[in-house]
Amino acid sequence: MGSNARLSLAASSDARGSALIRSVRFSSAVRLMDSLVHDVRNPLNALAINVEILQEKLARAAGGEVPASQAKNLQAMREQIARVNGMLGEFARFLAPPSGAPVAASLVQVLRDALGVLAHASRRARVKVAVEEPAGQATVAAMDPSALGFLVMTAVLRAIERTPEDGQTRVWLGDEGARVVLHVQDGGREDEQEVETEVEQALAAGAKEYGAELHVRGSHLRLSFPAGQAPA
């Protein structure tokens, strides 16, 4: 066997090994997610209880009503506790989504939820995400809500990771009558011949399984879903 062939086999083996390691790490994270949620939410609940106890003590000390400045601080603490609790739940649903009965859903709301989860990722990457929402709700026909969330979040995360630092990713929704469409334009390369990544392979597999259509051309990703009727 020639040296070039041996090098090619070694590179292929290394790639399979790296993919296996990533797969095992991800599956481990999924298995550990329930424990993580439990371990983090316990102190969060304790903090929430102590905030209410503190409010009662401050109210008694002030003769029945908490001073405005202190009430503002207490409310800020409640909001931050609720924010962390909500973010933790979103990550848990993304890593280990519970299967759900198919329901019609607003793509606008699903996108908002996804952007909330990815806000830190975009800030860390120093990538601005510009969003253009339609006038309506862009309702998707009945499908597993966790699958819809996974597809939308992964499409936006791909764009953030492809966009250079201080760049911009554009996200907008389109209504094409029979279908509603998520468009994501990142700030990455326009090379249409680049090798399909694992993220794109996962998106393609998910889209096929759940009746969506995925088209990727360079920096532009188009993910369309059958349109549905908005819930009454």
Secondary structure, DSSP 4 states (H G I P E B T S, - for coil): --HHHHHHHHHHHHHHHHHHHHHHHHHHHHHHHHHHHHHHHHHHHHHHHHHHHHHHHHHHHTTSS--HHHHHHHHHHHHHHHHHHHHHHHHHHHHSPPP---EEEEHHHHHHHHHHHTHHHHHHHT-EEEEE--SS--EEEEE-HHHHHHHHHHHHHHHHHHSPTT-EEEEEEEE-SSEEEEEEE-SS---TTSPPPHHHHHHHHHHHHTT-EEEEETTEEEEEEEB-PPP-
